[in-house]
Amino acid sequence: MAKRTKEDALETRERILDAAVEVFDRRGVSRPSLTEIAELAGVTRGAVYGHFQNKADLFSALADRIQLPDESLCQGSHQSCDPLGELRNRCLFMYREVMSNEQWHRIFAIILLRCEWVPENGEIHQRCSEGHAEGTERLRTLIQGAVTVGQLPADLDIEVAVPVVHAGIIGLLQEWLMRPEAFNIAEVGARHVEAMLEMLKSSAHLRKVPTAETSELAAEKTEAE
């Protein structure tokens, strides 16, 4: 009996989350109430509070179904011998999944397009900010790892490269979510990722700017040779 009760509770929780996806996707995050979600799920408002403290808690559980875009992006090993390969594979997986999996598609759309930046969404924005920081740090670790193993130039300015790559990856995802009929994100994403990797390897604008000290050392080395 206890097992059935636990299964019933889990089923109710998932039904509430399914209803939240429907409501948030249709009306945005800030406007709908938990009562509206409860009605669509076929449960009482009290049942919703039995599983989630507030809308922010519900949003967090919803994001955990797929993880936030930043969190989905870079989950590879920090000790990989092929950091760029891991970065490439994670990006391609995310693009393929968001195109073929309706759950991913709708939740990513909620997070990137329907989560209004208004004061009442403060806790939700905090959750998004935490996911952004975690994803950015993982991306930095992979790019730093690629420099360490020689896949990227030793003088790559990582503090410039990371936000450039991050903006490119998430920007393409957001562009497709706004116009999914415009292009195949799996196909375009594959070319997009390769273009970014080439940029990391060859763009002079992503190299560290020489300081007076490094310029002096370089001059001394040239004279010595």
Secondary structure, 3 states (H helix, E strand, C coil): CHHHHHHHHHHHHHHHHHHHHHHHHHHCCCCCCHHHHHHHHCCCHHHHHHHCCCHHHHHHHHHHHHCCHHHHHCCCCCCCCCHHHHHHHHHHHHHHHHHHCHHHHHHHHHHHHCCCCCHHHHHHHHHHHHHHHHHHHHHHHHHHHHHHCCCCCCCECHHHHHHHHHHHHHHHHHHHHHCCCCCCHHHHHHHHHHHHHHHHHHCHHHECCCCHHHHHHHHHHHHHC
